Amino acid sequence: MAEQPVLGEPVPVGVIDVAHATVGTPDPKPNVARQIKSMRQDIRRLKTEVEMFNMRKAEKAAAAAARKAARPAWYYPAMAAACVVGTMVMLRDRLPDVRLS
């Protein structure tokens, strides 16, 4: 019969590495050089992601500027006229009634 583990005894940890098809136990001591290399790769990846985000943000801003520049010449005068008409409609009861006879 197999020996039963005693309570409180450490359980061995197994690691399955799918990428390299290996099974084993983790290194008991950390490999500082490997950790630094991994962190540098993470930093490079994050820098690339930030650069890509900034590029997409700049592309969106450029597209918005192009859309604004492509508005027809009548757009702003028409908006001003619509604002004046809207203001007159809102204030028609408050303006004095002037009729020429």
MOMOUR-V836866 format. One record per pair of residues at least 12 apart in sequence whose C-alpha atoms are under 10 Angstrom apart, sorted by the first residue. I is the first residue (numbers start at 1). J is the second residue. D is the distance in whole Angstrom. If there is no record, write none. Layout:
I;J;D + I;J;D
This chain:
12;25;8 + 12;26;10 + 13;25;6 + 13;26;7 + 14;26;7
